[in-house]
Amino acid sequence: MLQALASAAVSRKVGERLSPYVEAFFASQEERDERETLGLDAGVIYFLTRRLALDAAVGTTLTDQGPDYVLRAGFSVLLGR
């Protein structure tokens, strides 16, 4: 079965190192008997350097498919030029 994924996000840089964001996402059903997933995330990205960043977010799904709440944290590295 083919699955479709889509998301839209809005962010704004606040000061030199901080960037809060809000994201809406959609995932079509993975299995024939499942429902689609629609959800929202809100979080913040903290830039350690131009190439290194930490991020944290809280999210929820708006459909019955998926967790009620989720907490996320991550680390990003920009490679290349």
Secondary structure, DSSP 8 states (H G I E B T S, - for coil): ----EEEEEEE--BTTTEEEEEEEEEE--SSTT---EEEEEEEEEEESSSSEEEEEEEEEESSSSS-S-EEEEEEEE----
